[in-house]
């Protein structure tokens, strides 16, 4: 019944095609699925795109860095636009972009909310105008799980339970003038952490402050406080959002400014100190220095050497219990590095380097897969990255090494084989001994290391209505991994067909097959036998604008898991999503009804959810149950906006949800999130 209800609107309309944000949702889901420990609280990209909606980029003056921030355009499309502008001058209208090689109607409509073609060519502004002509904003967000977990019960709170209240609070003040100046402060308290009492008498558990300025003479960027650093293709350093494999088969190159401001809730992936970028003509140089206290597992050495050490770095950011608070800030990290680059619109070469020093040595457990893990009190990474555009081909890559001369290499190419055909290639060869911190390259592993592989993607479009995207990725791991007690290999394939008959309807159907090595007997004290695990996922999603007020979307997803480690498993998820935007009052409502059913956590399924502004959620679903949520946005006036999200998951046969201190008695888990934004 749901299938027929969702299919009916697809057959109704026939107008101009339009591309939706489905690819971005898939990219975020894949990022979460491939790294379940990763933070998803960096909302810098969401802030940036929302700002561009109200303050769009002027294509007549935008440079390569400005266009890269959209994370929509491919390098060839950017280069072709810059060449077109140099030869023919300013754009008269954005639909003139159809004359730019590699640009079509679908791309123009996708990027249209964030750009314009105007005569505003103001490049320099006075310091006074930057400091007073911008926009102030104050945001406060509060969320809470309604059911009380084991950690908040009276019989555990006094001992090993959570010491604080169940509310999560996030507060941020920010000032921004165009893309030239921004500064602000933020504070966060996680659920279970104390607030202005006990171990947190200073208030929030996490504070952040930043000041970031651009384009002041030869000074292209100045960062003070918290900021991120992005170098090359992510082998040495990459702290901003970056995507890996998805239906966006051409999005394989890392592109971002070297320095970026940071003012998000994530407590791990950023630097704290100062950074500076100077540029003149074809040269640019960046330097940064940072000092931070990191959470870590501290081990007091009771042997004769009396040398304390760190067994691992903590990345959760939680300080809810006494043991978690004892790990807070015990490791001190001093880091420094930089970049020197030379290039123009078609050619680029850069030298990159980072150096880290710790106050206590890092000594990981003696498990075999940790043989080549980072150890000691200091280490460094260095690399050379390059890119070159020749006619319809763009090549890029990075060659990196450590102080021990262990090597890593990534090389790729993007080719426009025909007006409606694009091809991508990427090869990586990363030594099992190569190690790095705060990195995010285009690899199968979460972090670059112990991997060799080759990826190729194909995108074919037909009349802006049909689009076929496919990729194949082959890889092997020369050394052991966590839960993989032998060298192994794997392969990943995806094919997706998109159908956009008009601007009101979009349908896509994808099939993904993944084969990867995994231990055949988990939890055994000895090394286990490695076998291949096969996972297949088929998904179909519909989206239709029923009228000027209502948008309907539906998803159907099936998963098959076949491995000797477990019995054969299956998973199923379906949802129907309604988006209503009133024209009578400034009210937007989003409602989702969802059903899921899997055999266990091994056959889990992830699904992107709409959330309050600057936020998104990607819950994991397993076992059997239902979920619904309602998301409401009301604009009180031009300055004040309010959001509320209520969600609830109901399991069919569960009496306990979660584990450890997060365990909830019963079969329901409910959450509420409130957010207020004031702009002045």
VEXDREN-2710 file (C-alpha; in Angstrom, 1 decimal):
% VEXDREN-2710
k/r/px/py/pz
1/UNK/0.0/0.0/0.0
2/UNK/2.8/2.4/0.9
3/UNK/4.6/1.5/-2.4
4/UNK/1.5/2.3/-4.5
5/UNK/0.8/5.5/-2.6
6/UNK/4.3/6.7/-3.2
7/UNK/4.4/5.6/-6.8
8/UNK/1.2/7.4/-7.8
9/UNK/2.6/11.0/-7.7
10/UNK/5.6/10.0/-9.8
11/UNK/3.3/9.4/-12.8
12/UNK/1.4/12.7/-12.6
13/UNK/3.7/15.7/-13.4
14/UNK/5.8/16.7/-16.4
15/UNK/7.8/19.9/-16.3
16/UNK/11.5/21.0/-16.1
17/UNK/13.9/18.6/-14.4
18/UNK/15.6/19.4/-11.1
19/UNK/18.3/17.6/-9.0
20/UNK/17.6/17.1/-5.3
21/UNK/19.9/16.6/-2.3
22/UNK/19.7/12.8/-2.4
23/UNK/23.4/12.4/-3.3
24/UNK/24.4/14.4/-0.2
25/UNK/22.2/12.3/2.0
26/UNK/23.8/9.1/0.7
27/UNK/27.3/10.6/1.2
28/UNK/26.5/11.4/4.8
29/UNK/25.0/8.0/5.5
30/UNK/28.0/6.3/4.0
31/UNK/30.4/8.4/6.1
32/UNK/28.5/7.4/9.3
33/UNK/28.2/3.7/8.3
34/UNK/32.0/3.4/7.5
35/UNK/33.0/5.1/10.8
36/UNK/30.5/4.6/13.6
37/UNK/32.9/6.3/16.1
38/UNK/33.1/9.5/14.0
39/UNK/31.7/12.8/15.2
40/UNK/28.7/14.2/13.3
41/UNK/28.6/17.4/15.2
42/UNK/30.6/19.5/12.9
43/UNK/27.9/21.7/11.3
44/UNK/30.3/24.0/9.5
45/UNK/29.2/22.9/6.1
46/UNK/25.5/23.3/7.0
47/UNK/26.2/26.8/8.4
48/UNK/28.1/27.7/5.2
49/UNK/25.4/26.6/2.8
50/UNK/22.6/28.3/4.8
51/UNK/24.7/31.5/4.7
52/UNK/25.1/31.2/0.9
53/UNK/21.3/31.0/0.5
54/UNK/20.9/34.5/2.0
55/UNK/24.3/35.8/0.7
56/UNK/24.9/34.0/-2.6
57/UNK/28.2/33.8/-4.3
58/UNK/28.7/36.2/-7.2
59/UNK/30.0/34.2/-10.1
60/UNK/31.5/37.2/-11.8
61/UNK/34.1/37.7/-9.0
62/UNK/34.3/34.3/-7.3
63/UNK/37.6/32.5/-7.4
64/UNK/38.4/28.8/-7.2
65/UNK/38.4/28.7/-3.4
66/UNK/34.9/30.3/-3.3
67/UNK/33.5/27.8/-5.7
68/UNK/35.1/24.8/-4.0
69/UNK/33.2/25.7/-0.7
70/UNK/29.9/24.6/-2.3
71/UNK/31.2/21.0/-2.6
72/UNK/28.9/20.6/-5.6
73/UNK/31.2/21.5/-8.6
74/UNK/33.8/19.2/-10.0
75/UNK/37.3/20.6/-10.7
76/UNK/36.7/20.6/-14.5
77/UNK/33.5/22.5/-14.1
78/UNK/35.3/25.2/-12.0
79/UNK/38.2/25.5/-14.4
80/UNK/35.9/25.7/-17.4
81/UNK/33.9/28.5/-15.7
82/UNK/37.0/30.5/-14.9
83/UNK/38.3/30.1/-18.5
84/UNK/34.9/31.1/-19.9
85/UNK/34.8/34.2/-17.7
86/UNK/38.4/35.2/-18.7
87/UNK/37.6/34.9/-22.4
88/UNK/34.1/36.3/-22.6
89/UNK/33.9/38.5/-19.6
90/UNK/31.1/38.7/-17.0
91/UNK/28.0/36.5/-17.1
92/UNK/24.8/38.4/-17.9
93/UNK/22.5/35.7/-16.3
94/UNK/23.1/32.4/-14.6
95/UNK/21.5/30.5/-17.5
96/UNK/24.4/31.6/-19.6
97/UNK/26.2/28.9/-17.7
98/UNK/24.7/26.4/-20.2
99/UNK/27.3/27.6/-22.6
100/UNK/30.1/26.6/-20.2
101/UNK/31.5/23.1/-21.0
102/UNK/30.4/20.6/-18.4
103/UNK/27.5/22.7/-17.1
104/UNK/23.9/21.5/-17.8
105/UNK/20.4/22.4/-16.7
106/UNK/20.4/19.9/-13.8
107/UNK/23.7/21.3/-12.3
108/UNK/22.6/24.9/-12.7
109/UNK/19.3/24.2/-10.9
110/UNK/21.2/22.4/-8.1
111/UNK/23.6/25.3/-7.6
112/UNK/21.1/28.1/-8.2
113/UNK/20.1/28.8/-4.6
114/UNK/23.7/29.6/-3.7
115/UNK/24.9/31.8/-6.6
116/UNK/24.0/34.8/-8.7
117/UNK/25.6/36.7/-11.6
118/UNK/25.7/40.4/-10.7
119/UNK/27.7/43.6/-11.1
120/UNK/28.7/43.8/-7.5
121/UNK/32.5/43.7/-7.9
122/UNK/33.5/45.1/-4.5
123/UNK/36.6/43.3/-3.5
124/UNK/38.1/45.5/-0.7
125/UNK/36.2/46.8/2.3
126/UNK/37.2/48.9/5.2
127/UNK/37.9/47.4/8.6
128/UNK/35.1/49.4/10.1
129/UNK/32.6/48.0/7.6
130/UNK/33.7/44.5/8.2
131/UNK/33.3/44.9/12.0
132/UNK/29.9/46.6/11.9
133/UNK/28.2/45.7/8.6
134/UNK/27.7/42.0/9.3
135/UNK/25.1/39.8/10.9
136/UNK/25.0/38.7/14.6
137/UNK/23.3/35.4/15.5
138/UNK/22.7/33.7/18.8
139/UNK/21.6/30.0/18.8
140/UNK/20.6/27.8/21.7
141/UNK/19.7/24.1/21.3
142/UNK/18.5/21.7/24.0
143/UNK/17.8/18.0/23.5
144/UNK/16.9/15.1/25.8
145/UNK/16.0/11.4/25.8
146/UNK/12.7/11.2/27.7
147/UNK/13.2/7.7/29.1
148/UNK/15.7/7.5/31.9
149/UNK/18.6/5.2/31.1
150/UNK/20.5/3.1/33.7
151/UNK/23.2/5.8/34.1
152/UNK/20.6/8.3/35.5
153/UNK/18.9/5.9/38.0
154/UNK/19.5/6.6/41.7
155/UNK/21.2/3.3/42.4
156/UNK/24.0/4.0/39.9
157/UNK/24.4/7.8/39.8
158/UNK/26.1/8.0/43.2
159/UNK/28.6/5.3/42.2
160/UNK/29.6/4.8/38.6
161/UNK/26.6/6.4/36.9
162/UNK/26.2/9.7/35.2
163/UNK/26.9/12.7/37.4
164/UNK/24.8/15.3/35.6
165/UNK/21.4/16.0/34.2
166/UNK/20.0/14.3/31.1
167/UNK/19.8/17.5/29.0
168/UNK/22.2/18.2/26.2
169/UNK/22.7/21.9/25.7
170/UNK/24.5/23.8/22.9
171/UNK/24.9/27.6/22.8
172/UNK/26.6/29.6/20.1
173/UNK/27.1/33.3/19.3
174/UNK/28.6/34.2/15.9
175/UNK/29.2/37.4/13.9
176/UNK/29.8/37.2/10.1
177/UNK/30.4/39.7/7.4
178/UNK/30.1/38.1/4.0
179/UNK/32.8/35.6/3.6
180/UNK/35.5/38.0/4.9
181/UNK/35.2/38.1/8.6
182/UNK/33.6/36.0/11.4
183/UNK/34.1/35.5/15.1
184/UNK/32.2/33.8/17.9
185/UNK/32.1/31.7/21.0
186/UNK/30.3/28.5/21.8
187/UNK/29.7/26.1/24.7
188/UNK/28.3/22.5/24.9
189/UNK/27.1/20.2/27.7
190/UNK/26.5/16.6/26.8
191/UNK/23.7/14.5/28.4
192/UNK/25.0/13.2/31.8
193/UNK/27.6/15.9/32.2
194/UNK/27.4/18.3/35.2
195/UNK/26.6/22.0/34.7
196/UNK/27.8/24.7/37.0
197/UNK/28.4/22.2/39.8
198/UNK/30.6/19.4/40.8
199/UNK/33.4/18.8/38.4
200/UNK/32.0/21.4/36.0
201/UNK/31.8/24.5/38.1
202/UNK/32.9/26.6/35.1
203/UNK/29.6/25.7/33.3
204/UNK/29.8/24.0/30.0
205/UNK/32.0/21.0/29.6
206/UNK/33.3/22.2/26.2
207/UNK/34.1/25.8/25.2
208/UNK/35.1/27.1/21.7
209/UNK/36.1/30.5/20.4
210/UNK/37.3/31.6/17.0
211/UNK/38.3/34.7/15.0
212/UNK/38.7/34.3/11.2
213/UNK/39.5/37.0/8.6
214/UNK/40.0/36.7/4.8
215/UNK/41.5/38.8/2.0
216/UNK/43.3/41.6/3.8
217/UNK/46.0/42.5/1.2
218/UNK/48.4/39.6/0.8
219/UNK/46.9/38.0/3.9
220/UNK/44.4/35.6/2.5
221/UNK/43.4/34.0/5.8
222/UNK/44.0/34.6/9.5
223/UNK/42.7/32.1/12.1
224/UNK/42.9/32.6/15.8
225/UNK/41.4/30.3/18.4
226/UNK/39.8/27.2/16.9
227/UNK/40.2/26.3/13.3
228/UNK/40.7/23.4/10.9
229/UNK/43.6/22.6/8.5
230/UNK/43.2/20.8/5.2
231/UNK/46.2/19.8/3.2
232/UNK/46.6/18.0/-0.1
233/UNK/44.4/14.9/-0.6
234/UNK/44.0/14.1/3.1
235/UNK/47.1/11.9/3.7
236/UNK/48.7/14.4/6.0
237/UNK/45.9/16.5/7.4
238/UNK/42.2/16.9/6.6
239/UNK/39.8/18.1/9.3
240/UNK/36.8/19.5/7.4
241/UNK/33.9/17.5/5.9
242/UNK/35.0/15.1/3.1
243/UNK/33.0/12.4/1.4
244/UNK/34.0/8.9/0.3
245/UNK/32.3/6.4/-1.9
246/UNK/28.7/7.2/-3.0
247/UNK/26.5/7.7/-6.0
248/UNK/28.4/11.0/-6.5
249/UNK/31.1/9.0/-8.5
250/UNK/33.0/12.2/-9.5
251/UNK/33.4/13.5/-6.0
252/UNK/36.7/11.8/-5.3
253/UNK/39.0/14.8/-5.0
254/UNK/39.6/16.7/-1.7
255/UNK/39.0/20.4/-2.3
256/UNK/38.9/23.0/0.5
257/UNK/40.7/26.1/1.7
258/UNK/43.8/25.2/3.8
259/UNK/42.5/27.2/6.9
260/UNK/38.8/27.1/7.9
261/UNK/37.1/28.6/11.0
262/UNK/35.7/26.1/13.5
263/UNK/32.7/26.8/15.8
264/UNK/30.9/23.4/16.0
265/UNK/30.0/21.1/18.9
266/UNK/32.5/18.3/18.0
267/UNK/35.3/18.2/20.6
268/UNK/38.0/16.4/18.6
269/UNK/38.8/17.2/15.0
270/UNK/40.2/20.8/15.1
271/UNK/43.3/22.8/16.1
272/UNK/43.4/25.5/18.8
273/UNK/46.0/28.3/18.3
274/UNK/46.8/30.4/15.3
275/UNK/47.1/30.0/11.5
276/UNK/48.1/32.4/8.7
277/UNK/47.9/32.2/4.9
278/UNK/49.8/34.7/2.7
279/UNK/49.5/34.8/-1.0
280/UNK/50.9/36.9/-3.9
281/UNK/50.7/36.2/-7.6
282/UNK/51.0/32.4/-8.0
283/UNK/52.5/31.7/-4.6
284/UNK/50.8/30.9/-1.3
285/UNK/52.1/29.9/2.1
286/UNK/50.3/28.8/5.2
287/UNK/51.7/28.2/8.7
288/UNK/49.9/27.1/11.9
289/UNK/50.6/26.2/15.5
290/UNK/48.3/24.6/18.0
291/UNK/48.2/23.5/21.6
292/UNK/45.5/21.3/23.0
293/UNK/44.7/19.0/25.9
294/UNK/43.3/15.7/24.7
295/UNK/41.2/13.0/26.4
296/UNK/43.1/9.8/26.8
297/UNK/43.4/6.6/28.7
298/UNK/46.1/7.3/31.2
299/UNK/48.2/4.3/32.5
300/UNK/50.4/4.7/35.6
301/UNK/53.5/2.6/35.2
302/UNK/54.2/0.6/38.4
303/UNK/57.4/-1.0/37.0
304/UNK/60.9/0.1/38.0
305/UNK/61.0/2.5/35.1
306/UNK/58.1/4.5/36.5
307/UNK/57.2/5.8/33.1
308/UNK/53.5/6.7/32.8
309/UNK/52.0/6.4/29.3
310/UNK/48.8/6.7/27.2
311/UNK/47.2/3.5/25.9
312/UNK/44.8/5.3/23.5
313/UNK/43.3/8.7/22.7
314/UNK/39.6/9.2/23.5
315/UNK/37.3/10.6/20.8
316/UNK/33.8/10.5/22.3
317/UNK/34.0/13.9/24.1
318/UNK/31.9/12.5/27.0
319/UNK/32.7/13.4/30.6
320/UNK/29.6/12.0/32.3
321/UNK/31.1/9.6/34.9
322/UNK/34.1/9.9/37.2
323/UNK/36.2/7.6/35.0
324/UNK/35.4/9.6/31.9
325/UNK/36.2/12.9/33.7
326/UNK/39.5/11.4/34.9
327/UNK/40.5/10.9/31.3
328/UNK/39.8/14.6/30.4
329/UNK/42.8/16.5/29.1
330/UNK/45.4/14.2/30.4
331/UNK/47.4/14.2/27.1
332/UNK/48.9/17.5/26.0
333/UNK/49.4/17.9/22.3
334/UNK/51.6/20.6/20.5
335/UNK/51.2/20.6/16.8
336/UNK/52.6/22.8/14.0
337/UNK/52.8/22.7/10.3
338/UNK/52.2/24.4/7.0
339/UNK/51.9/24.5/3.3
340/UNK/53.8/26.2/0.4
341/UNK/52.0/26.1/-3.0
342/UNK/52.5/27.4/-6.5
343/UNK/49.9/27.4/-9.2
344/UNK/47.3/29.0/-11.4
345/UNK/43.9/28.1/-12.8
346/UNK/45.2/24.9/-14.5
347/UNK/48.2/23.8/-12.4
348/UNK/49.0/23.4/-8.8
349/UNK/51.8/21.9/-6.7
350/UNK/52.2/22.1/-2.9
351/UNK/54.5/21.1/-0.1
352/UNK/52.8/20.1/3.2
353/UNK/54.1/19.2/6.6
354/UNK/52.8/18.6/10.1
355/UNK/54.6/17.8/13.4
356/UNK/53.1/16.5/16.7
357/UNK/54.6/16.3/20.2
358/UNK/52.8/14.7/23.2
359/UNK/53.5/15.2/26.9
360/UNK/53.1/11.4/27.5
361/UNK/54.2/8.6/25.2
362/UNK/51.5/6.8/23.3
363/UNK/51.8/3.0/23.7
364/UNK/48.9/1.0/22.4
365/UNK/47.9/-2.6/23.4
366/UNK/50.0/-5.5/22.1
367/UNK/47.3/-6.8/19.8
368/UNK/48.9/-7.8/16.5
369/UNK/46.9/-5.3/14.5
370/UNK/48.5/-2.5/16.5
371/UNK/52.0/-3.5/15.5
372/UNK/52.4/-0.5/13.3
373/UNK/50.2/1.9/15.2
374/UNK/51.3/5.4/16.2
375/UNK/53.6/5.3/19.2
376/UNK/56.0/7.5/21.1
377/UNK/56.0/11.1/22.1
378/UNK/56.3/12.7/18.6
379/UNK/55.8/12.0/14.9
380/UNK/55.5/14.0/11.7
381/UNK/54.1/13.7/8.2
382/UNK/55.2/15.4/5.0
383/UNK/53.8/15.4/1.4
384/UNK/53.8/16.8/-2.1
385/UNK/50.4/17.3/-3.7
386/UNK/49.6/18.3/-7.3
387/UNK/46.8/18.9/-9.8
388/UNK/46.8/19.7/-13.5
389/UNK/44.0/20.4/-16.0
390/UNK/44.5/19.6/-19.7
391/UNK/41.6/20.0/-22.0
392/UNK/38.8/17.7/-20.7
393/UNK/41.0/15.9/-18.1
394/UNK/41.9/16.8/-14.6
395/UNK/44.6/14.8/-12.8
396/UNK/45.6/15.1/-9.1
397/UNK/47.4/13.3/-6.3
398/UNK/49.5/13.3/-3.2
399/UNK/52.7/11.5/-2.2
400/UNK/53.3/11.4/1.6
401/UNK/55.8/10.1/4.1
402/UNK/56.4/10.0/7.8
403/UNK/59.6/10.8/9.8
404/UNK/60.4/7.0/9.5
405/UNK/60.1/7.3/5.6
406/UNK/57.0/5.1/5.4
407/UNK/55.1/6.0/2.2
408/UNK/51.6/6.7/1.1
409/UNK/50.4/7.7/-2.4
410/UNK/47.1/8.7/-3.9
411/UNK/46.5/9.6/-7.6
412/UNK/43.3/10.3/-9.5
413/UNK/41.9/11.6/-12.7
414/UNK/38.5/13.1/-13.7
415/UNK/37.7/12.9/-17.4
416/UNK/34.9/14.4/-19.4
417/UNK/34.8/11.8/-22.1
418/UNK/31.7/13.3/-23.8
419/UNK/29.2/16.1/-23.0
420/UNK/27.0/13.5/-21.2
421/UNK/29.7/11.1/-20.0
422/UNK/32.2/11.5/-17.1
423/UNK/34.7/9.0/-15.8
424/UNK/36.8/9.0/-12.6
425/UNK/39.8/7.0/-11.6
426/UNK/41.7/6.8/-8.3
427/UNK/44.6/4.6/-7.2
428/UNK/46.0/4.5/-3.7
429/UNK/49.0/2.7/-2.2
430/UNK/49.5/3.3/1.5
431/UNK/52.0/1.4/3.5
432/UNK/51.0/-0.7/6.5
433/UNK/53.5/1.3/8.5
434/UNK/52.1/4.7/7.5
435/UNK/50.3/6.5/10.3
436/UNK/48.7/10.0/10.7
437/UNK/46.4/12.0/12.8
438/UNK/43.3/14.1/11.8
439/UNK/43.3/12.7/8.2
440/UNK/40.6/11.8/5.8
441/UNK/41.7/10.5/2.4
442/UNK/39.6/8.7/-0.2
443/UNK/40.2/5.2/1.2
444/UNK/38.2/2.2/2.3
445/UNK/39.8/2.4/5.7
446/UNK/38.5/5.1/8.0
447/UNK/42.1/6.6/8.1
448/UNK/44.8/6.2/5.5
449/UNK/47.0/3.3/6.2
450/UNK/47.5/-0.4/5.3
451/UNK/45.7/-0.2/2.0
452/UNK/46.1/-0.7/-1.7
453/UNK/43.2/-0.1/-4.1
454/UNK/41.9/1.1/-7.4
455/UNK/38.5/2.9/-7.9
456/UNK/36.7/3.8/-11.1
457/UNK/33.4/5.6/-11.6
458/UNK/31.2/6.3/-14.5
459/UNK/28.4/8.9/-14.9
460/UNK/26.1/8.9/-18.0
461/UNK/23.3/11.5/-18.5
462/UNK/20.6/11.5/-21.0
463/UNK/18.5/14.6/-21.8
464/UNK/18.7/15.8/-18.2
465/UNK/16.1/13.1/-17.4
466/UNK/18.0/9.9/-17.0
467/UNK/21.4/9.5/-15.2
468/UNK/23.3/6.3/-14.6
469/UNK/26.1/6.4/-12.0
470/UNK/28.3/3.4/-11.2
471/UNK/31.5/2.6/-9.5
472/UNK/33.8/-0.4/-8.8
473/UNK/36.4/-0.4/-6.1
474/UNK/39.0/-3.1/-5.5
475/UNK/41.3/-3.1/-2.5
476/UNK/43.5/-5.1/-0.2
477/UNK/44.9/-4.7/3.2
478/UNK/48.5/-6.0/3.5
479/UNK/48.4/-6.3/7.3
480/UNK/45.9/-7.2/10.0
481/UNK/43.0/-5.0/11.0
482/UNK/40.6/-4.8/14.0
483/UNK/38.5/-8.0/13.7
484/UNK/40.5/-9.2/10.7
485/UNK/43.4/-11.4/11.9
486/UNK/45.1/-11.8/8.5
487/UNK/45.9/-9.8/5.4
488/UNK/42.7/-9.5/3.4
489/UNK/41.1/-8.0/0.3
490/UNK/37.7/-6.9/-0.8
491/UNK/35.6/-5.3/-3.6
492/UNK/32.7/-2.8/-3.7
493/UNK/30.3/-2.1/-6.6
494/UNK/27.4/0.3/-7.0
495/UNK/25.0/1.1/-9.8
496/UNK/22.3/3.7/-9.5
497/UNK/19.7/5.0/-11.9
498/UNK/18.2/8.4/-11.4
499/UNK/15.0/9.5/-13.2
500/UNK/13.9/13.1/-13.0
501/UNK/11.1/13.6/-15.6
502/UNK/10.2/17.1/-14.3
503/UNK/11.0/19.5/-11.5
504/UNK/8.5/18.0/-9.2
505/UNK/9.5/14.3/-9.3
506/UNK/12.8/12.4/-8.7
507/UNK/13.2/8.7/-8.5
508/UNK/16.4/6.7/-8.0
509/UNK/17.1/3.0/-7.5
510/UNK/20.5/1.7/-6.5
511/UNK/22.2/-1.7/-5.9
512/UNK/25.4/-2.1/-4.0
513/UNK/27.5/-5.2/-3.5
514/UNK/30.3/-5.3/-0.9
515/UNK/32.7/-8.2/-0.2
516/UNK/35.2/-7.8/2.6
517/UNK/37.2/-10.1/4.9
518/UNK/36.3/-10.6/8.5
519/UNK/37.2/-13.0/11.3
520/UNK/35.1/-16.2/11.1
521/UNK/35.1/-16.6/14.9
522/UNK/34.7/-13.4/16.9
523/UNK/35.9/-13.1/20.5
524/UNK/38.4/-15.9/20.4
525/UNK/41.7/-15.4/22.3
526/UNK/43.8/-16.7/19.4
527/UNK/44.0/-15.4/15.9
528/UNK/40.9/-16.3/13.9
529/UNK/40.4/-17.5/10.4
530/UNK/39.4/-14.8/8.0
531/UNK/36.5/-15.4/5.6
532/UNK/34.7/-13.2/3.1
533/UNK/31.5/-11.4/4.2
534/UNK/29.1/-10.5/1.4
535/UNK/26.7/-7.6/1.8
536/UNK/24.1/-6.5/-0.8
537/UNK/21.9/-3.5/-0.5
538/UNK/19.0/-2.5/-2.8
539/UNK/17.3/0.9/-2.3
540/UNK/14.6/2.8/-4.2
541/UNK/13.6/6.3/-3.2
542/UNK/10.8/8.5/-4.6
543/UNK/10.4/12.2/-4.1
544/UNK/7.5/14.2/-5.4
545/UNK/6.2/17.8/-5.0
546/UNK/2.4/17.2/-4.8
547/UNK/1.6/20.9/-4.9
548/UNK/3.1/24.3/-3.8
549/UNK/2.7/23.2/-0.1
550/UNK/3.5/19.5/0.2
551/UNK/6.5/17.4/-0.8
552/UNK/6.2/13.6/-0.4
553/UNK/9.2/11.2/-0.3
554/UNK/9.4/7.4/0.3
555/UNK/12.2/5.0/0.6
556/UNK/12.4/1.2/0.4
557/UNK/15.6/-0.6/1.3
558/UNK/16.6/-4.3/1.5
559/UNK/19.8/-5.7/2.8
560/UNK/21.2/-9.3/2.5
561/UNK/24.2/-10.4/4.6
562/UNK/26.0/-13.7/4.0
563/UNK/29.1/-14.6/6.0
564/UNK/30.5/-17.7/7.7
565/UNK/30.8/-15.6/10.9
566/UNK/27.0/-15.6/11.3
567/UNK/23.9/-17.1/9.8
568/UNK/22.5/-15.5/6.7
569/UNK/20.8/-12.3/7.7
570/UNK/18.4/-9.8/6.1
571/UNK/17.3/-6.3/6.7
572/UNK/14.4/-4.1/5.6
573/UNK/13.5/-0.5/6.0
574/UNK/10.8/1.7/4.6
575/UNK/9.5/5.2/5.3
576/UNK/7.2/7.8/4.1
577/UNK/8.1/11.5/4.6
578/UNK/5.8/14.5/4.4
579/UNK/7.1/18.1/4.1
580/UNK/4.6/20.9/4.5
581/UNK/5.4/24.6/4.0
582/UNK/2.6/27.0/4.7
583/UNK/2.1/30.1/2.6
584/UNK/-0.3/31.7/5.1
585/UNK/2.0/31.6/8.1
586/UNK/5.8/31.1/8.4
587/UNK/5.5/27.5/9.4
588/UNK/7.3/24.4/8.0
589/UNK/6.5/20.8/9.2
590/UNK/8.3/17.6/8.4
591/UNK/6.8/14.2/9.4
592/UNK/8.2/10.7/8.9
593/UNK/6.7/7.3/9.5
594/UNK/9.1/4.4/9.3
595/UNK/9.2/0.6/9.7
596/UNK/12.4/-1.5/10.0
597/UNK/13.2/-5.1/10.5
598/UNK/16.6/-6.8/10.6
599/UNK/18.0/-10.0/12.2
600/UNK/20.7/-8.3/14.3
601/UNK/23.1/-5.4/14.6
602/UNK/25.2/-7.0/11.8
603/UNK/22.4/-6.3/9.3
604/UNK/21.8/-2.8/10.5
605/UNK/20.6/0.0/8.2
606/UNK/21.2/3.8/8.4
607/UNK/18.8/6.4/7.3
608/UNK/19.3/10.2/7.1
609/UNK/16.8/12.3/9.0
610/UNK/15.9/16.0/8.7
611/UNK/16.6/17.9/11.9
612/UNK/16.6/21.4/13.3
613/UNK/18.6/24.0/11.4
614/UNK/22.4/23.3/11.1
615/UNK/21.9/19.8/12.3
616/UNK/21.1/16.3/10.9
617/UNK/20.7/12.9/12.3
618/UNK/21.6/9.5/10.9
619/UNK/20.3/6.8/13.4
620/UNK/21.2/3.1/13.1
621/UNK/18.2/0.7/12.9
622/UNK/18.2/-3.0/13.8
623/UNK/15.9/-5.6/15.3
624/UNK/12.2/-5.0/14.6
625/UNK/10.2/-1.8/15.2
626/UNK/8.8/1.5/14.1
627/UNK/9.9/5.1/14.2
628/UNK/8.2/8.4/13.7
629/UNK/9.2/12.0/14.1
630/UNK/7.8/15.4/13.6
631/UNK/10.0/18.4/12.9
632/UNK/8.5/21.9/13.2
633/UNK/10.0/25.3/12.2
634/UNK/8.2/28.6/13.0
635/UNK/9.6/32.0/12.1
636/UNK/8.3/34.4/14.7
637/UNK/9.7/37.3/12.7
638/UNK/12.7/38.1/10.5
639/UNK/15.0/37.9/13.5
640/UNK/13.6/35.0/15.6
641/UNK/13.1/31.4/14.5
642/UNK/12.1/28.4/16.5
643/UNK/12.4/24.6/15.9
644/UNK/11.1/21.6/17.6
645/UNK/11.7/17.9/16.8
646/UNK/10.0/15.0/18.6
647/UNK/11.0/11.4/17.7
648/UNK/10.2/8.0/19.1
649/UNK/11.4/4.5/18.2
650/UNK/9.1/1.6/19.3
651/UNK/10.5/-2.0/19.2
652/UNK/8.3/-5.0/18.8
653/UNK/9.8/-7.5/21.1
654/UNK/12.4/-5.7/23.2
655/UNK/12.3/-5.2/27.0
656/UNK/15.7/-3.5/27.1
657/UNK/17.2/-0.9/24.7
658/UNK/20.9/-0.1/24.5
659/UNK/23.6/-1.4/26.8
660/UNK/25.7/-0.4/29.8
661/UNK/24.7/2.9/31.4
662/UNK/22.7/3.8/28.3
663/UNK/20.4/0.8/28.8
664/UNK/16.7/1.7/28.9
665/UNK/14.0/-0.6/30.4
666/UNK/11.0/-1.0/28.0
667/UNK/10.5/-1.0/24.3
668/UNK/10.3/2.7/23.6
669/UNK/13.0/5.4/23.2
670/UNK/11.8/9.0/22.8
671/UNK/13.6/12.2/22.2
672/UNK/12.9/15.9/22.0
673/UNK/15.0/18.7/20.6
674/UNK/14.3/22.5/20.9
675/UNK/16.2/25.3/19.1
676/UNK/16.0/29.0/19.1
677/UNK/17.9/31.3/16.7
678/UNK/18.0/35.1/17.1
679/UNK/19.6/37.2/14.4
680/UNK/20.4/40.9/14.9
END
